[in-house]
Amino acid sequence: MTESLELRLVKEFPSHFRDYKGDPFQTCMAFGCEHGDGWFTLFYELNKRIAFYLENINPNVKPDFYWTQVKEKFGTARWYYNGGDDIISDLVDYYENQTSYTCETCGDLGKLRGNGWFYTSCDDHAKPEDRGEE
């Protein structure tokens, strides 16, 4: 993800990104968000929903939530965190699943493609050998 989009997330959700650009010996967030800009909208919406949830939960049971790693793996997003609960887990699972139908490059409707090295893309951003798969 481009740094400008990452910084937008960090500015709007600072507690979620407390380890952003931290010590690489301490956190994988030292490397930022390691996936394409096409998933930004999904990840932004996820952060917005988590923030809303955390603002409205009973303070006595509120988890200390933050991202520990944000990346692509096997063609879909993998968003790892500390301090979640069942609600946050369900939200993350839902939005990670949406990345299997969203082009990682542009955010348009896509599908999981590849043979050995998987990725999710629309037809325009698919490798020529992966276009026309059904």
C-alpha positions as CSV (number, residue, x, y, z in Angstrom):
1,M,0.0,0.0,0.0
2,T,1.3,3.4,-0.8
3,E,2.7,5.4,2.1
4,S,0.1,8.2,1.7
5,L,-2.8,5.7,2.2
6,E,-1.0,4.1,5.2
7,L,-0.6,7.5,6.8
8,R,-4.3,8.2,6.3
9,L,-5.1,5.1,8.3
10,V,-2.5,5.9,11.0
11,K,-3.8,9.5,11.3
12,E,-7.5,8.4,11.6
13,F,-6.9,5.2,13.7
14,P,-3.7,5.9,15.7
15,S,-4.4,3.3,18.4
16,H,-4.8,0.6,15.8
17,F,-1.4,1.4,14.3
18,R,0.6,2.1,17.4
19,D,3.5,-0.1,16.1
20,Y,3.5,1.5,12.6
21,K,7.1,1.9,11.4
22,G,8.4,0.6,14.7
23,D,11.4,-1.5,15.4
24,P,11.5,-4.4,12.9
25,F,12.9,-6.6,15.7
26,Q,9.7,-5.9,17.7
27,T,6.9,-5.7,15.2
28,C,6.0,-6.6,11.6
29,M,4.2,-3.3,11.3
30,A,7.7,-1.8,10.8
31,F,7.1,-2.8,7.2
32,G,3.8,-1.0,6.9
33,C,0.8,-2.4,5.1
34,E,2.2,-5.0,2.7
35,H,-0.6,-5.3,0.1
36,G,-1.9,-3.4,-2.8
37,D,-3.9,-0.1,-2.8
38,G,-7.0,-2.0,-4.2
39,W,-7.7,-3.3,-0.7
40,F,-7.4,0.0,1.0
41,T,-11.2,0.7,1.0
42,L,-11.9,-2.7,2.6
43,F,-9.2,-2.2,5.2
44,Y,-10.4,1.4,5.9
45,E,-14.0,0.2,6.3
46,L,-12.8,-2.6,8.7
47,N,-10.9,-0.1,10.8
48,K,-13.9,2.2,10.9
49,R,-16.2,-0.6,12.1
50,I,-13.7,-1.8,14.7
51,A,-13.3,1.8,16.0
52,F,-17.0,2.2,16.2
53,Y,-17.3,-1.1,18.1
54,L,-14.5,-0.1,20.5
55,E,-16.0,3.3,21.2
56,N,-19.4,1.7,22.1
57,I,-18.3,-1.4,24.1
58,N,-18.4,-1.5,27.9
59,P,-15.1,-0.1,29.0
60,N,-14.7,-3.0,31.5
61,V,-14.4,-5.5,28.7
62,K,-12.9,-3.3,26.0
63,P,-9.9,-5.1,24.3
64,D,-6.7,-3.3,23.7
65,F,-6.8,-3.7,20.0
66,Y,-4.0,-3.0,17.5
67,W,-2.6,-4.4,14.2
68,T,0.6,-6.5,14.4
69,Q,0.9,-7.4,10.7
70,V,-0.9,-6.3,7.5
71,K,-0.1,-8.3,4.3
72,E,-1.1,-10.4,1.4
73,K,-0.7,-14.2,1.6
74,F,-2.0,-16.9,-0.8
75,G,-3.8,-14.2,-2.8
76,T,-5.9,-12.6,0.0
77,A,-5.3,-10.2,2.8
78,R,-4.0,-11.4,6.1
79,W,-4.7,-8.8,8.9
80,Y,-3.1,-9.9,12.2
81,Y,-3.8,-8.2,15.5
82,N,-3.6,-8.3,19.2
83,G,-6.4,-7.6,21.6
84,G,-9.4,-8.7,19.7
85,D,-12.5,-10.5,20.8
86,D,-15.1,-12.6,18.9
87,I,-16.8,-9.5,17.3
88,I,-13.4,-8.2,16.0
89,S,-12.5,-11.7,14.8
90,D,-15.7,-11.9,12.9
91,L,-15.2,-8.5,11.3
92,V,-11.6,-9.3,10.3
93,D,-12.7,-12.7,8.8
94,Y,-15.5,-11.0,6.8
95,Y,-13.3,-8.3,5.3
96,E,-10.4,-10.7,4.6
97,N,-12.9,-12.9,2.7
98,Q,-13.9,-9.9,0.7
99,T,-10.4,-9.5,-0.6
100,S,-10.7,-12.8,-2.5
101,Y,-13.3,-11.0,-4.7
102,T,-11.5,-7.6,-4.9
103,C,-8.6,-6.7,-7.2
104,E,-5.6,-6.0,-5.0
105,T,-4.4,-3.4,-7.5
106,C,-7.5,-1.3,-8.3
107,G,-10.3,-2.5,-6.0
108,D,-12.6,-3.6,-8.7
109,L,-14.4,-6.9,-8.7
110,G,-11.8,-9.6,-9.1
111,K,-11.1,-13.3,-8.5
112,L,-8.4,-15.5,-7.1
113,R,-5.9,-16.4,-9.8
114,G,-2.5,-18.0,-10.3
115,N,-0.9,-21.4,-10.2
116,G,1.5,-21.7,-7.2
117,W,1.7,-18.0,-6.6
118,F,-1.8,-16.8,-6.0
119,Y,-3.2,-13.3,-6.3
120,T,-6.6,-11.6,-6.6
121,S,-7.2,-9.4,-9.6
122,C,-9.7,-8.1,-12.1
123,D,-9.2,-9.1,-15.8
124,D,-7.3,-5.9,-16.5
125,H,-4.7,-6.5,-13.9
126,A,-4.4,-10.3,-14.4
127,K,-1.3,-11.8,-15.9
128,P,-2.0,-12.7,-19.6
129,E,-1.8,-16.5,-18.8
130,D,-4.5,-16.1,-16.1
131,R,-7.0,-14.2,-18.2
132,G,-9.9,-16.3,-19.5
133,E,-9.8,-18.8,-16.6
134,E,-13.3,-19.9,-15.6
